[in-house]
Amino acid sequence: TPFITASQQYVRDGIVANNCLPFGTKVLIDGKVYEVQDRMNSRYGCDVYDIWFEHKQDALNWGKRTLPVVYEKR
């Protein structure tokens, strides 16, 4: 289902996908804290993040960006 993440949570604001960080890791992207709860296609490396947006137009408006990401170390 497109509404369930790889960690078996429902999608919601603040969810981000990343292939290398453990589920539950919090990351700071562009001044907002996101939580890793999903994965992407394996062709994407560790430095790629996919932010979930409720509306397609919001995602299109955000677009593809190269931004610094700060994450909490566990």
Secondary structure, 3 states (H helix, E strand, C coil): CCCECCCCCECCCCEEECCCCCCCCEEEECCEEEEEEECCCCCCCCCCCEECCCCHHHHHHHCCCCCCEEECCC
